[in-house]
């Protein structure tokens, strides 16, 4: 399995959060995009593990799970605001 350093996680998490924000049509700052991407990857990994869905390792797997999780977190935030 490929190791990703902290800087790589921040960059990939930020990209995943930014892309999720664009898809969900929300405007958050750079820091919140990074937080959503990283927290989203944790949330999505837990959900996918609970559903027994395999997730590829490495940077691409982190990006995909971060994107899915960030979309879930953005959806929940938008739902809670209503």
PyMOL Python script that loads the backbone (N, CA, C, O; Angstrom):
from pymol import cmd

cmd.read_pdbstr("""\
ATOM      1  N   UNK A   1       0.832  -1.169   0.000  1.00  0.00           N
ATOM      2  CA  UNK A   1       0.000   0.000   0.000  1.00  0.00           C
ATOM      3  C   UNK A   1       0.888   1.247   0.000  1.00  0.00           C
ATOM      4  O   UNK A   1       1.905   1.294   0.691  1.00  0.00           O
ATOM      5  N   UNK A   2       0.514   2.202  -0.739  1.00  0.00           N
ATOM      6  CA  UNK A   2       1.263   3.430  -0.913  1.00  0.00           C
ATOM      7  C   UNK A   2       1.019   4.368   0.263  1.00  0.00           C
ATOM      8  O   UNK A   2      -0.120   4.539   0.697  1.00  0.00           O
ATOM      9  N   UNK A   3       2.074   4.970   0.775  1.00  0.00           N
ATOM     10  CA  UNK A   3       1.946   5.868   1.915  1.00  0.00           C
ATOM     11  C   UNK A   3       1.775   7.304   1.437  1.00  0.00           C
ATOM     12  O   UNK A   3       2.473   7.757   0.531  1.00  0.00           O
ATOM     13  N   UNK A   4       0.841   8.008   2.056  1.00  0.00           N
ATOM     14  CA  UNK A   4       0.597   9.406   1.737  1.00  0.00           C
ATOM     15  C   UNK A   4       0.928  10.227   2.971  1.00  0.00           C
ATOM     16  O   UNK A   4       0.387   9.975   4.047  1.00  0.00           O
ATOM     17  N   UNK A   5       1.814  11.212   2.825  1.00  0.00           N
ATOM     18  CA  UNK A   5       2.205  12.063   3.944  1.00  0.00           C
ATOM     19  C   UNK A   5       1.113  13.059   4.297  1.00  0.00           C
ATOM     20  O   UNK A   5       0.087  13.154   3.624  1.00  0.00           O
ATOM     21  N   UNK A   6       1.364  13.798   5.367  1.00  0.00           N
ATOM     22  CA  UNK A   6       0.377  14.779   5.832  1.00  0.00           C
ATOM     23  C   UNK A   6       0.094  15.840   4.788  1.00  0.00           C
ATOM     24  O   UNK A   6      -1.060  16.221   4.593  1.00  0.00           O
ATOM     25  N   UNK A   7       1.115  16.319   4.121  1.00  0.00           N
ATOM     26  CA  UNK A   7       0.909  17.340   3.101  1.00  0.00           C
ATOM     27  C   UNK A   7       0.080  16.788   1.949  1.00  0.00           C
ATOM     28  O   UNK A   7      -0.786  17.480   1.414  1.00  0.00           O
ATOM     29  N   UNK A   8       0.342  15.556   1.573  1.00  0.00           N
ATOM     30  CA  UNK A   8      -0.451  14.914   0.520  1.00  0.00           C
ATOM     31  C   UNK A   8      -1.902  14.757   0.918  1.00  0.00           C
ATOM     32  O   UNK A   8      -2.801  14.965   0.103  1.00  0.00           O
ATOM     33  N   UNK A   9      -2.137  14.386   2.183  1.00  0.00           N
ATOM     34  CA  UNK A   9      -3.511  14.245   2.670  1.00  0.00           C
ATOM     35  C   UNK A   9      -4.251  15.580   2.661  1.00  0.00           C
ATOM     36  O   UNK A   9      -5.432  15.640   2.322  1.00  0.00           O
ATOM     37  N   UNK A  10      -3.554  16.639   3.033  1.00  0.00           N
ATOM     38  CA  UNK A  10      -4.179  17.965   3.042  1.00  0.00           C
ATOM     39  C   UNK A  10      -4.512  18.402   1.611  1.00  0.00           C
ATOM     40  O   UNK A  10      -5.597  18.925   1.356  1.00  0.00           O
ATOM     41  N   UNK A  11      -3.593  18.190   0.696  1.00  0.00           N
ATOM     42  CA  UNK A  11      -3.824  18.590  -0.696  1.00  0.00           C
ATOM     43  C   UNK A  11      -4.946  17.771  -1.321  1.00  0.00           C
ATOM     44  O   UNK A  11      -5.844  18.329  -1.951  1.00  0.00           O
ATOM     45  N   UNK A  12      -4.902  16.465  -1.152  1.00  0.00           N
ATOM     46  CA  UNK A  12      -5.939  15.596  -1.721  1.00  0.00           C
ATOM     47  C   UNK A  12      -7.285  15.859  -1.055  1.00  0.00           C
ATOM     48  O   UNK A  12      -8.312  15.905  -1.732  1.00  0.00           O
ATOM     49  N   UNK A  13      -7.289  16.032   0.260  1.00  0.00           N
ATOM     50  CA  UNK A  13      -8.530  16.355   0.976  1.00  0.00           C
ATOM     51  C   UNK A  13      -9.108  17.678   0.532  1.00  0.00           C
ATOM     52  O   UNK A  13     -10.321  17.815   0.372  1.00  0.00           O
ATOM     53  N   UNK A  14      -8.233  18.659   0.332  1.00  0.00           N
ATOM     54  CA  UNK A  14      -8.688  19.960  -0.151  1.00  0.00           C
ATOM     55  C   UNK A  14      -9.289  19.888  -1.541  1.00  0.00           C
ATOM     56  O   UNK A  14     -10.315  20.512  -1.813  1.00  0.00           O
ATOM     57  N   UNK A  15      -8.654  19.128  -2.419  1.00  0.00           N
ATOM     58  CA  UNK A  15      -9.199  18.955  -3.775  1.00  0.00           C
ATOM     59  C   UNK A  15     -10.536  18.229  -3.753  1.00  0.00           C
ATOM     60  O   UNK A  15     -11.460  18.591  -4.483  1.00  0.00           O
ATOM     61  N   UNK A  16     -10.635  17.206  -2.917  1.00  0.00           N
ATOM     62  CA  UNK A  16     -11.893  16.468  -2.810  1.00  0.00           C
ATOM     63  C   UNK A  16     -12.999  17.357  -2.252  1.00  0.00           C
ATOM     64  O   UNK A  16     -14.125  17.324  -2.748  1.00  0.00           O
ATOM     65  N   UNK A  17     -12.694  18.148  -1.231  1.00  0.00           N
ATOM     66  CA  UNK A  17     -13.679  19.062  -0.655  1.00  0.00           C
ATOM     67  C   UNK A  17     -14.078  20.158  -1.633  1.00  0.00           C
ATOM     68  O   UNK A  17     -15.251  20.520  -1.721  1.00  0.00           O
ATOM     69  N   UNK A  18     -13.099  20.687  -2.370  1.00  0.00           N
ATOM     70  CA  UNK A  18     -13.383  21.732  -3.360  1.00  0.00           C
ATOM     71  C   UNK A  18     -14.286  21.201  -4.465  1.00  0.00           C
ATOM     72  O   UNK A  18     -15.254  21.856  -4.852  1.00  0.00           O
ATOM     73  N   UNK A  19     -13.967  20.010  -4.972  1.00  0.00           N
ATOM     74  CA  UNK A  19     -14.774  19.417  -6.037  1.00  0.00           C
ATOM     75  C   UNK A  19     -16.181  19.093  -5.536  1.00  0.00           C
ATOM     76  O   UNK A  19     -17.156  19.286  -6.262  1.00  0.00           O
ATOM     77  N   UNK A  20     -16.291  18.609  -4.321  1.00  0.00           N
ATOM     78  CA  UNK A  20     -17.614  18.329  -3.744  1.00  0.00           C
ATOM     79  C   UNK A  20     -18.404  19.623  -3.577  1.00  0.00           C
ATOM     80  O   UNK A  20     -19.611  19.643  -3.817  1.00  0.00           O
ATOM     81  N   UNK A  21     -17.741  20.698  -3.169  1.00  0.00           N
ATOM     82  CA  UNK A  21     -18.407  21.992  -3.037  1.00  0.00           C
ATOM     83  C   UNK A  21     -18.911  22.502  -4.373  1.00  0.00           C
ATOM     84  O   UNK A  21     -19.996  23.077  -4.453  1.00  0.00           O
ATOM     85  N   UNK A  22     -18.124  22.295  -5.431  1.00  0.00           N
ATOM     86  CA  UNK A  22     -18.558  22.697  -6.770  1.00  0.00           C
ATOM     87  C   UNK A  22     -19.763  21.878  -7.223  1.00  0.00           C
ATOM     88  O   UNK A  22     -20.710  22.420  -7.792  1.00  0.00           O
ATOM     89  N   UNK A  23     -19.724  20.577  -6.969  1.00  0.00           N
ATOM     90  CA  UNK A  23     -20.822  19.703  -7.371  1.00  0.00           C
ATOM     91  C   UNK A  23     -22.102  20.030  -6.607  1.00  0.00           C
ATOM     92  O   UNK A  23     -23.189  20.036  -7.185  1.00  0.00           O
ATOM     93  N   UNK A  24     -21.972  20.301  -5.310  1.00  0.00           N
ATOM     94  CA  UNK A  24     -23.135  20.557  -4.464  1.00  0.00           C
ATOM     95  C   UNK A  24     -23.533  22.035  -4.475  1.00  0.00           C
ATOM     96  O   UNK A  24     -24.497  22.418  -3.812  1.00  0.00           O
ATOM     97  N   UNK A  25     -22.809  22.858  -5.213  1.00  0.00           N
ATOM     98  CA  UNK A  25     -23.087  24.290  -5.374  1.00  0.00           C
ATOM     99  C   UNK A  25     -23.127  25.042  -4.042  1.00  0.00           C
ATOM    100  O   UNK A  25     -24.114  25.704  -3.718  1.00  0.00           O
ATOM    101  N   UNK A  26     -22.048  24.931  -3.284  1.00  0.00           N
ATOM    102  CA  UNK A  26     -21.892  25.683  -2.054  1.00  0.00           C
ATOM    103  C   UNK A  26     -20.575  26.448  -2.123  1.00  0.00           C
ATOM    104  O   UNK A  26     -19.668  26.066  -2.863  1.00  0.00           O
ATOM    105  N   UNK A  27     -20.472  27.515  -1.360  1.00  0.00           N
ATOM    106  CA  UNK A  27     -19.266  28.332  -1.338  1.00  0.00           C
ATOM    107  C   UNK A  27     -18.685  28.315   0.069  1.00  0.00           C
ATOM    108  O   UNK A  27     -19.153  29.030   0.955  1.00  0.00           O
ATOM    109  N   UNK A  28     -17.670  27.500   0.262  1.00  0.00           N
ATOM    110  CA  UNK A  28     -16.952  27.444   1.528  1.00  0.00           C
ATOM    111  C   UNK A  28     -15.524  27.895   1.270  1.00  0.00           C
ATOM    112  O   UNK A  28     -15.085  27.948   0.121  1.00  0.00           O
ATOM    113  N   UNK A  29     -14.812  28.215   2.311  1.00  0.00           N
ATOM    114  CA  UNK A  29     -13.425  28.636   2.182  1.00  0.00           C
ATOM    115  C   UNK A  29     -12.492  27.452   1.988  1.00  0.00           C
ATOM    116  O   UNK A  29     -12.906  26.295   2.052  1.00  0.00           O
ATOM    117  N   UNK A  30     -11.239  27.760   1.753  1.00  0.00           N
ATOM    118  CA  UNK A  30     -10.226  26.735   1.503  1.00  0.00           C
ATOM    119  C   UNK A  30     -10.060  25.821   2.711  1.00  0.00           C
ATOM    120  O   UNK A  30      -9.977  24.601   2.565  1.00  0.00           O
ATOM    121  N   UNK A  31     -10.010  26.407   3.900  1.00  0.00           N
ATOM    122  CA  UNK A  31      -9.810  25.609   5.112  1.00  0.00           C
ATOM    123  C   UNK A  31     -10.971  24.639   5.319  1.00  0.00           C
ATOM    124  O   UNK A  31     -10.750  23.472   5.643  1.00  0.00           O
ATOM    125  N   UNK A  32     -12.195  25.105   5.138  1.00  0.00           N
ATOM    126  CA  UNK A  32     -13.350  24.231   5.314  1.00  0.00           C
ATOM    127  C   UNK A  32     -13.382  23.155   4.235  1.00  0.00           C
ATOM    128  O   UNK A  32     -13.818  22.035   4.504  1.00  0.00           O
ATOM    129  N   UNK A  33     -12.934  23.465   3.029  1.00  0.00           N
ATOM    130  CA  UNK A  33     -12.843  22.440   1.984  1.00  0.00           C
ATOM    131  C   UNK A  33     -11.883  21.329   2.390  1.00  0.00           C
ATOM    132  O   UNK A  33     -12.172  20.149   2.186  1.00  0.00           O
ATOM    133  N   UNK A  34     -10.753  21.700   2.959  1.00  0.00           N
ATOM    134  CA  UNK A  34      -9.778  20.701   3.413  1.00  0.00           C
ATOM    135  C   UNK A  34     -10.371  19.854   4.531  1.00  0.00           C
ATOM    136  O   UNK A  34     -10.239  18.630   4.531  1.00  0.00           O
ATOM    137  N   UNK A  35     -11.023  20.511   5.481  1.00  0.00           N
ATOM    138  CA  UNK A  35     -11.640  19.793   6.606  1.00  0.00           C
ATOM    139  C   UNK A  35     -12.732  18.853   6.096  1.00  0.00           C
ATOM    140  O   UNK A  35     -12.812  17.701   6.522  1.00  0.00           O
ATOM    141  N   UNK A  36     -13.576  19.349   5.180  1.00  0.00           N
ATOM    142  CA  UNK A  36     -14.637  18.495   4.621  1.00  0.00           C
ATOM    143  C   UNK A  36     -14.063  17.308   3.860  1.00  0.00           C
ATOM    144  O   UNK A  36     -14.585  16.197   3.956  1.00  0.00           O
ATOM    145  N   UNK A  37     -13.003  17.532   3.112  1.00  0.00           N
ATOM    146  CA  UNK A  37     -12.384  16.431   2.368  1.00  0.00           C
ATOM    147  C   UNK A  37     -11.791  15.363   3.268  1.00  0.00           C
ATOM    148  O   UNK A  37     -11.982  14.170   3.033  1.00  0.00           O
ATOM    149  N   UNK A  38     -11.072  15.789   4.299  1.00  0.00           N
ATOM    150  CA  UNK A  38     -10.441  14.827   5.204  1.00  0.00           C
ATOM    151  C   UNK A  38     -11.474  14.150   6.095  1.00  0.00           C
ATOM    152  O   UNK A  38     -11.465  12.927   6.241  1.00  0.00           O
ATOM    153  N   UNK A  39     -12.369  14.945   6.696  1.00  0.00           N
ATOM    154  CA  UNK A  39     -13.426  14.360   7.536  1.00  0.00           C
ATOM    155  C   UNK A  39     -14.354  13.508   6.687  1.00  0.00           C
ATOM    156  O   UNK A  39     -14.835  12.467   7.135  1.00  0.00           O
ATOM    157  N   UNK A  40     -14.602  13.946   5.470  1.00  0.00           N
ATOM    158  CA  UNK A  40     -15.454  13.174   4.565  1.00  0.00           C
ATOM    159  C   UNK A  40     -14.863  11.825   4.233  1.00  0.00           C
ATOM    160  O   UNK A  40     -15.592  10.843   4.097  1.00  0.00           O
ATOM    161  N   UNK A  41     -13.542  11.766   4.101  1.00  0.00           N
ATOM    162  CA  UNK A  41     -12.930  10.477   3.796  1.00  0.00           C
ATOM    163  C   UNK A  41     -13.071   9.513   4.967  1.00  0.00           C
ATOM    164  O   UNK A  41     -13.225   8.308   4.764  1.00  0.00           O
ATOM    165  N   UNK A  42     -13.020  10.032   6.183  1.00  0.00           N
ATOM    166  CA  UNK A  42     -13.213   9.186   7.366  1.00  0.00           C
ATOM    167  C   UNK A  42     -14.654   8.686   7.417  1.00  0.00           C
ATOM    168  O   UNK A  42     -14.900   7.504   7.657  1.00  0.00           O
ATOM    169  N   UNK A  43     -15.607   9.597   7.189  1.00  0.00           N
ATOM    170  CA  UNK A  43     -17.028   9.236   7.208  1.00  0.00           C
ATOM    171  C   UNK A  43     -17.342   8.212   6.117  1.00  0.00           C
ATOM    172  O   UNK A  43     -17.987   7.195   6.372  1.00  0.00           O
ATOM    173  N   UNK A  44     -16.881   8.493   4.909  1.00  0.00           N
ATOM    174  CA  UNK A  44     -17.175   7.584   3.796  1.00  0.00           C
ATOM    175  C   UNK A  44     -16.505   6.231   3.978  1.00  0.00           C
ATOM    176  O   UNK A  44     -17.089   5.200   3.645  1.00  0.00           O
ATOM    177  N   UNK A  45     -15.283   6.224   4.506  1.00  0.00           N
ATOM    178  CA  UNK A  45     -14.600   4.951   4.747  1.00  0.00           C
ATOM    179  C   UNK A  45     -15.373   4.116   5.763  1.00  0.00           C
ATOM    180  O   UNK A  45     -15.482   2.900   5.606  1.00  0.00           O
ATOM    181  N   UNK A  46     -15.911   4.754   6.805  1.00  0.00           N
ATOM    182  CA  UNK A  46     -16.690   4.027   7.808  1.00  0.00           C
ATOM    183  C   UNK A  46     -17.991   3.498   7.211  1.00  0.00           C
ATOM    184  O   UNK A  46     -18.382   2.361   7.476  1.00  0.00           O
ATOM    185  N   UNK A  47     -18.657   4.316   6.410  1.00  0.00           N
ATOM    186  CA  UNK A  47     -19.906   3.890   5.778  1.00  0.00           C
ATOM    187  C   UNK A  47     -19.654   2.747   4.812  1.00  0.00           C
ATOM    188  O   UNK A  47     -20.374   1.749   4.829  1.00  0.00           O
ATOM    189  N   UNK A  48     -18.634   2.886   3.967  1.00  0.00           N
ATOM    190  CA  UNK A  48     -18.341   1.835   2.991  1.00  0.00           C
ATOM    191  C   UNK A  48     -17.864   0.548   3.661  1.00  0.00           C
ATOM    192  O   UNK A  48     -18.163  -0.547   3.184  1.00  0.00           O
ATOM    193  N   UNK A  49     -17.128   0.672   4.755  1.00  0.00           N
ATOM    194  CA  UNK A  49     -16.704  -0.526   5.487  1.00  0.00           C
ATOM    195  C   UNK A  49     -17.904  -1.220   6.116  1.00  0.00           C
ATOM    196  O   UNK A  49     -17.969  -2.449   6.155  1.00  0.00           O
ATOM    197  N   UNK A  50     -18.857  -0.426   6.609  1.00  0.00           N
ATOM    198  CA  UNK A  50     -20.081  -1.002   7.179  1.00  0.00           C
ATOM    199  C   UNK A  50     -20.921  -1.718   6.144  1.00  0.00           C
ATOM    200  O   UNK A  50     -21.626  -2.678   6.455  1.00  0.00           O
ATOM    201  N   UNK A  51     -20.840  -1.244   4.907  1.00  0.00           N
ATOM    202  CA  UNK A  51     -21.578  -1.874   3.808  1.00  0.00           C
ATOM    203  C   UNK A  51     -20.773  -2.970   3.122  1.00  0.00           C
ATOM    204  O   UNK A  51     -21.239  -3.570   2.154  1.00  0.00           O
ATOM    205  N   UNK A  52     -19.563  -3.233   3.622  1.00  0.00           N
ATOM    206  CA  UNK A  52     -18.657  -4.249   3.069  1.00  0.00           C
ATOM    207  C   UNK A  52     -18.298  -3.960   1.618  1.00  0.00           C
ATOM    208  O   UNK A  52     -18.248  -4.864   0.784  1.00  0.00           O
ATOM    209  N   UNK A  53     -18.046  -2.675   1.328  1.00  0.00           N
ATOM    210  CA  UNK A  53     -17.623  -2.257   0.000  1.00  0.00           C
ATOM    211  C   UNK A  53     -16.127  -1.990   0.058  1.00  0.00           C
ATOM    212  O   UNK A  53     -15.664  -1.223   0.902  1.00  0.00           O
ATOM    213  N   UNK A  54     -15.374  -2.615  -0.827  1.00  0.00           N
ATOM    214  CA  UNK A  54     -13.933  -2.423  -0.858  1.00  0.00           C
ATOM    215  C   UNK A  54     -13.566  -1.070  -1.445  1.00  0.00           C
ATOM    216  O   UNK A  54     -14.166  -0.619  -2.420  1.00  0.00           O
ATOM    217  N   UNK A  55     -12.579  -0.433  -0.844  1.00  0.00           N
ATOM    218  CA  UNK A  55     -12.107   0.868  -1.312  1.00  0.00           C
ATOM    219  C   UNK A  55     -10.656   0.710  -1.724  1.00  0.00           C
ATOM    220  O   UNK A  55      -9.855   0.147  -0.977  1.00  0.00           O
ATOM    221  N   UNK A  56     -10.307   1.207  -2.914  1.00  0.00           N
ATOM    222  CA  UNK A  56      -8.911   1.089  -3.332  1.00  0.00           C
ATOM    223  C   UNK A  56      -8.004   1.917  -2.437  1.00  0.00           C
ATOM    224  O   UNK A  56      -8.411   2.963  -1.930  1.00  0.00           O
ATOM    225  N   UNK A  57      -6.792   1.458  -2.246  1.00  0.00           N
ATOM    226  CA  UNK A  57      -5.849   2.181  -1.402  1.00  0.00           C
ATOM    227  C   UNK A  57      -5.118   3.264  -2.167  1.00  0.00           C
ATOM    228  O   UNK A  57      -5.311   3.425  -3.372  1.00  0.00           O
ATOM    229  N   UNK A  58      -4.307   3.980  -1.488  1.00  0.00           N
ATOM    230  CA  UNK A  58      -3.478   4.998  -2.105  1.00  0.00           C
ATOM    231  C   UNK A  58      -4.175   6.337  -2.250  1.00  0.00           C
ATOM    232  O   UNK A  58      -5.238   6.577  -1.677  1.00  0.00           O
ATOM    233  N   UNK A  59      -3.552   7.194  -3.026  1.00  0.00           N
ATOM    234  CA  UNK A  59      -4.042   8.555  -3.185  1.00  0.00           C
ATOM    235  C   UNK A  59      -5.388   8.617  -3.887  1.00  0.00           C
ATOM    236  O   UNK A  59      -6.248   9.410  -3.503  1.00  0.00           O
ATOM    237  N   UNK A  60      -5.580   7.803  -4.898  1.00  0.00           N
ATOM    238  CA  UNK A  60      -6.852   7.820  -5.624  1.00  0.00           C
ATOM    239  C   UNK A  60      -7.998   7.348  -4.735  1.00  0.00           C
ATOM    240  O   UNK A  60      -9.079   7.934  -4.761  1.00  0.00           O
ATOM    241  N   UNK A  61      -7.778   6.314  -3.963  1.00  0.00           N
ATOM    242  CA  UNK A  61      -8.799   5.825  -3.041  1.00  0.00           C
ATOM    243  C   UNK A  61      -9.144   6.862  -1.990  1.00  0.00           C
ATOM    244  O   UNK A  61     -10.313   7.033  -1.644  1.00  0.00           O
ATOM    245  N   UNK A  62      -8.121   7.564  -1.473  1.00  0.00           N
ATOM    246  CA  UNK A  62      -8.366   8.623  -0.498  1.00  0.00           C
ATOM    247  C   UNK A  62      -9.173   9.753  -1.132  1.00  0.00           C
ATOM    248  O   UNK A  62     -10.074  10.304  -0.501  1.00  0.00           O
ATOM    249  N   UNK A  63      -8.849  10.100  -2.385  1.00  0.00           N
ATOM    250  CA  UNK A  63      -9.577  11.161  -3.075  1.00  0.00           C
ATOM    251  C   UNK A  63     -11.042  10.776  -3.285  1.00  0.00           C
ATOM    252  O   UNK A  63     -11.935  11.587  -3.040  1.00  0.00           O
ATOM    253  N   UNK A  64     -11.292   9.558  -3.733  1.00  0.00           N
ATOM    254  CA  UNK A  64     -12.662   9.107  -3.996  1.00  0.00           C
ATOM    255  C   UNK A  64     -13.477   9.070  -2.706  1.00  0.00           C
ATOM    256  O   UNK A  64     -14.606   9.559  -2.671  1.00  0.00           O
ATOM    257  N   UNK A  65     -12.914   8.495  -1.650  1.00  0.00           N
ATOM    258  CA  UNK A  65     -13.656   8.445  -0.392  1.00  0.00           C
ATOM    259  C   UNK A  65     -13.834   9.844   0.203  1.00  0.00           C
ATOM    260  O   UNK A  65     -14.872  10.134   0.799  1.00  0.00           O
ATOM    261  N   UNK A  66     -12.836  10.706   0.048  1.00  0.00           N
ATOM    262  CA  UNK A  66     -12.957  12.084   0.514  1.00  0.00           C
ATOM    263  C   UNK A  66     -14.050  12.835  -0.228  1.00  0.00           C
ATOM    264  O   UNK A  66     -14.810  13.595   0.373  1.00  0.00           O
ATOM    265  N   UNK A  67     -14.126  12.621  -1.528  1.00  0.00           N
ATOM    266  CA  UNK A  67     -15.156  13.275  -2.339  1.00  0.00           C
ATOM    267  C   UNK A  67     -16.549  12.794  -1.949  1.00  0.00           C
ATOM    268  O   UNK A  67     -17.460  13.602  -1.768  1.00  0.00           O
ATOM    269  N   UNK A  68     -16.714  11.495  -1.821  1.00  0.00           N
ATOM    270  CA  UNK A  68     -18.016  10.932  -1.436  1.00  0.00           C
ATOM    271  C   UNK A  68     -18.409  11.418  -0.043  1.00  0.00           C
ATOM    272  O   UNK A  68     -19.543  11.847   0.172  1.00  0.00           O
ATOM    273  N   UNK A  69     -17.485  11.350   0.887  1.00  0.00           N
ATOM    274  CA  UNK A  69     -17.773  11.784   2.249  1.00  0.00           C
ATOM    275  C   UNK A  69     -18.052  13.273   2.350  1.00  0.00           C
ATOM    276  O   UNK A  69     -18.936  13.686   3.101  1.00  0.00           O
ATOM    277  N   UNK A  70     -17.309  14.085   1.605  1.00  0.00           N
ATOM    278  CA  UNK A  70     -17.552  15.528   1.622  1.00  0.00           C
ATOM    279  C   UNK A  70     -18.928  15.839   1.051  1.00  0.00           C
ATOM    280  O   UNK A  70     -19.617  16.727   1.553  1.00  0.00           O
ATOM    281  N   UNK A  71     -19.337  15.122   0.011  1.00  0.00           N
ATOM    282  CA  UNK A  71     -20.688  15.314  -0.531  1.00  0.00           C
ATOM    283  C   UNK A  71     -21.746  14.962   0.507  1.00  0.00           C
ATOM    284  O   UNK A  71     -22.757  15.652   0.630  1.00  0.00           O
ATOM    285  N   UNK A  72     -21.510  13.892   1.248  1.00  0.00           N
ATOM    286  CA  UNK A  72     -22.453  13.495   2.298  1.00  0.00           C
ATOM    287  C   UNK A  72     -22.525  14.568   3.382  1.00  0.00           C
ATOM    288  O   UNK A  72     -23.614  14.941   3.819  1.00  0.00           O
ATOM    289  N   UNK A  73     -21.365  15.065   3.817  1.00  0.00           N
ATOM    290  CA  UNK A  73     -21.342  16.086   4.866  1.00  0.00           C
ATOM    291  C   UNK A  73     -21.978  17.390   4.395  1.00  0.00           C
ATOM    292  O   UNK A  73     -22.690  18.036   5.164  1.00  0.00           O
ATOM    293  N   UNK A  74     -21.737  17.786   3.156  1.00  0.00           N
ATOM    294  CA  UNK A  74     -22.355  19.002   2.619  1.00  0.00           C
ATOM    295  C   UNK A  74     -23.862  18.831   2.531  1.00  0.00           C
ATOM    296  O   UNK A  74     -24.614  19.746   2.867  1.00  0.00           O
ATOM    297  N   UNK A  75     -24.307  17.666   2.083  1.00  0.00           N
ATOM    298  CA  UNK A  75     -25.744  17.404   2.008  1.00  0.00           C
ATOM    299  C   UNK A  75     -26.388  17.499   3.383  1.00  0.00           C
ATOM    300  O   UNK A  75     -27.453  18.098   3.529  1.00  0.00           O
ATOM    301  N   UNK A  76     -25.753  16.913   4.389  1.00  0.00           N
ATOM    302  CA  UNK A  76     -26.288  16.968   5.752  1.00  0.00           C
ATOM    303  C   UNK A  76     -26.302  18.403   6.285  1.00  0.00           C
ATOM    304  O   UNK A  76     -27.244  18.796   6.973  1.00  0.00           O
ATOM    305  N   UNK A  77     -25.271  19.182   5.973  1.00  0.00           N
ATOM    306  CA  UNK A  77     -25.233  20.576   6.418  1.00  0.00           C
ATOM    307  C   UNK A  77     -26.329  21.396   5.742  1.00  0.00           C
ATOM    308  O   UNK A  77     -26.971  22.227   6.384  1.00  0.00           O
ATOM    309  N   UNK A  78     -26.541  21.164   4.456  1.00  0.00           N
ATOM    310  CA  UNK A  78     -27.601  21.878   3.746  1.00  0.00           C
ATOM    311  C   UNK A  78     -28.973  21.469   4.276  1.00  0.00           C
ATOM    312  O   UNK A  78     -29.869  22.305   4.394  1.00  0.00           O
ATOM    313  N   UNK A  79     -29.136  20.199   4.591  1.00  0.00           N
ATOM    314  CA  UNK A  79     -30.399  19.693   5.114  1.00  0.00           C
ATOM    315  C   UNK A  79     -30.676  20.273   6.507  1.00  0.00           C
ATOM    316  O   UNK A  79     -31.815  20.622   6.819  1.00  0.00           O
ATOM    317  N   UNK A  80     -29.645  20.373   7.335  1.00  0.00           N
ATOM    318  CA  UNK A  80     -29.807  20.897   8.689  1.00  0.00           C
ATOM    319  C   UNK A  80     -30.145  22.383   8.690  1.00  0.00           C
ATOM    320  O   UNK A  80     -30.842  22.850   9.591  1.00  0.00           O
ATOM    321  N   UNK A  81     -29.675  23.124   7.714  1.00  0.00           N
ATOM    322  CA  UNK A  81     -29.950  24.555   7.633  1.00  0.00           C
ATOM    323  C   UNK A  81     -31.403  24.838   7.288  1.00  0.00           C
ATOM    324  O   UNK A  81     -31.926  25.893   7.645  1.00  0.00           O
ATOM    325  N   UNK A  82     -32.051  23.930   6.610  1.00  0.00           N
ATOM    326  CA  UNK A  82     -33.442  24.128   6.224  1.00  0.00           C
ATOM    327  C   UNK A  82     -34.284  23.854   7.409  1.00  0.00           C
ATOM    328  O   UNK A  82     -35.509  23.955   7.332  1.00  0.00           O
TER     329      UNK A  82
END
""", "prot")
cmd.dss("prot")
cmd.show_as("cartoon", "prot")
cmd.util.cbc("prot")
cmd.orient("prot")
